[in-house]
Structures are given as structure tokens and as C-alpha cells.
Amino acid sequence: MKLDEARAECERWLSYLARQEERSIALQKLASDRRSGKCDDIEMRRRMSAIDRVTVYDGARLADAVRAMLKHTNA
């Protein structure tokens, strides 16, 4: 893997982490709204469905990217 490919893969992983953080924050807000009565059960389920999309990150290429970047820094 070349260095520019490794950088791109690391950026993709960081982007995935940012989306996961946004999802976590949205779910926390939703839980807070439900507990405080700002939304009912139906609204909570609707909002949860909009938030709860499953995204899986395949870390196999990330491992290759990290190896390539470490090799480059040790050169």
C-alpha cells in the first residue's frame, strides 16, 4: 500500500469514527428527550429508526494502512 492510499484509508476510518460519535450524541439526546417527556414513544421510535442505521467498518485495510505509514516513518 502506498502512502497516499494509507492516508486515504486512515481518513476513511476517522470519518467513520466521527459518524459513530454523532450517532452516540443523537441517541443520548433522544434518550434525554424521552425521559423528560419532550417526545412520546412513537416519536422516539421514529427518531431512533432515523438514527440507528448500521454501518460496519472493515479494519483490514486500516491495518495495512498503519503498517505502510509506520514503514514510511521508520525509513
N, C-alpha and C positions, 0 to 999 in steps of 0.2 A: 504494500500500500504506500502510495506517495504521500508526502507531507500535506499537500493541498487536499487530498482525499481524506486524510486523517483529521484535518481541521474541520472539514465539512461534516464528518461523522460526529465529531465532538459537539459541533454547533447543533446538529440534529438532536443529540441526546440532551443538551442543555435546554433546547426548546421544549422537548418532551417533559422535562422536569418542571419547567415554568408552567406548562399546561396543567400538570398534576397539582401544583401549588394553587393555581387559580381554582381548580375544581374543589380542592380541600377548603379553601376560603368560602366558596359559594355554598358548599354543604354546611359549613359551620353557621353561616348567616341564615340559611334556611332552617336549620335546627333552632336557632335563636328566635327566628320569627314564629315558628310553630309553638315553641314554649311560651312566648309572650302573647300569643293569640293574634298576631298580625296576619296569619293565614290559617285557613281551616285545613282539614285532612285532604280534601280534594285538591286544593291549590298546592299543598305541599307535595302531593304525589305528581302533579303536573310539572311542577318546577324541578322535582328530583329526576323525572324522566328526561328533562331537557339537559340537566347537568350530568347525569350518570351514563355517559357514553363510554364504552370500553375501548381503551387504546392500549395496545401492548407494544413495548419497545423491545426489539431483539438486540441484546447486548453483544452478540457475537462479533459484529463489525466494530463495536466500540473497543473491545479487547484488542483487535488488530490495530485500530487507530492509536490506542495508547502505546502499544508496542512500537509502532512506527515513530511516534513522537518521542518516546524515550530513546530510541535508537538515534534519532536526529540530535537530541540534546547531548548525548554521550559521544557524538562524533567529534 
